Amino acid sequence: MPRPIYAEIDLDALRHNLNVLRERAEGRTVWAVVKANAYGHGLENAVKAFEAADGLATIDLCDAERARRCGWKKRILLLEGFFDETDIEPLQTIGVETVIHSPWQIEILKRMNPKDVRCHIKVNSGMNRLGFLPVEVNTVYDQLTALKGVRVMGVVTHFANAEPSYLGDAPASVGKQLTRMGRLANGETAACMANSAGILWHPEVGGNAVRAGVALYGISPDAHISSEELGLIPAMTLCAKIIAVQQIAPGEAVGYGSRWIAKRPSRIAVVACGYADGYPRSMPDGAPVWVEGQIAPLAGAVSMDMLEIDVTDIPAATLGSTVELWGKHLPVNRVASACGTIGYELICALARRVPINVKSA
Ligand SMILES: *Cc1c(COP(=O)(O)O)cnc(C)c1O
């Protein structure tokens, strides 16, 4: 018998979200970003649901291999490129395109003299994470195209702040990053710049391709804007059951560290989900949990395999009730903000021990 916990992955929601993003991409090539096991949704599920995408983008060659094994025939892009020279052979046999972000990668290409490697030049337009400065791009382009088996497909860059709740004019606004890109943003070389937030909120970004990540999974890249407003459907719903109920007196404490103390006679429900399932231990008392159509507050520290909620005011919540930790009824961004993080982190951290139920009409 499996534990009474599961993550439901809704393939139709993934398909729907891809359609929404495709429309917003207005004819640009759509890379579906499937890193981190498709943001926790399972790479194999993503390969199936994102059939209509133009390519898959990830950071791990193993993902590329897995995608090919389950039948993905279209393009695949490595967002951080290759990591050492042993990657060059598999790049070619699996047929994977690579980002080039640093001089050491060019040195490896020179040394290995590959037959057919397709490259995207990464430009650092202000995030200061990966990439060459815009002024260096011409030289990099010449160095790469001087190698017989190397083709340059275009340039890529990444925005640090494409969400609308990012206010003002700090060093790396989309506008400033575009200015730094200059003619690279819409010159004759193809440009791939927008992430989900860029696609949704910055039509001025342009380029010939986009990289859609979190929004494909039905999650708003900006916690202040709901998925609903964007027409997106959350594809992951994490559920677990109530496996015990405690009736406790005022002054009694719940859980490790006795953090939560009853102020009144209280009904406490024990839920079969803990931090080893990916539910953050840093979650504070009062964090929202959905049960029987209502929101119950978390009560006490999350344990490895269980957590407790206060269901004193929700009589329908009882032994065997299904609890939603995040998903269709309870936006993961709302849960994440209760412990100071973002929805991305919670979905990616879904633990392998959680059984996945795939749903498709
Ligand atoms: C993860 C990632 C994306 C996707 O970002 P979202 O915010 O999830 O849309 C796009 N580009 C790069 C380089 C990434 O690493």
The ligand as a Gaussian input file, in Angstrom:
#p B3LYP/6-31G(d) Opt

LIG

0 1
 C       14.964000      28.381000     -15.972000
 C       15.277000      29.209000     -17.132000
 C       14.250000      29.715000     -17.939000
 C       12.787000      29.570000     -17.598000
 O       12.456000      30.541000     -16.640000
 P       10.950000      30.687000     -16.103000
 O       11.004000      31.857000     -15.199000
 O       10.653000      29.427000     -15.355000
 O       10.099000      30.865000     -17.285000
 C       14.612000      30.416000     -19.066000
 N       15.903000      30.606000     -19.390000
 C       16.909000      30.149000     -18.630000
 C       18.316000      30.409000     -19.034000
 C       16.638000      29.449000     -17.469000
 O       17.642000      29.007000     -16.711000

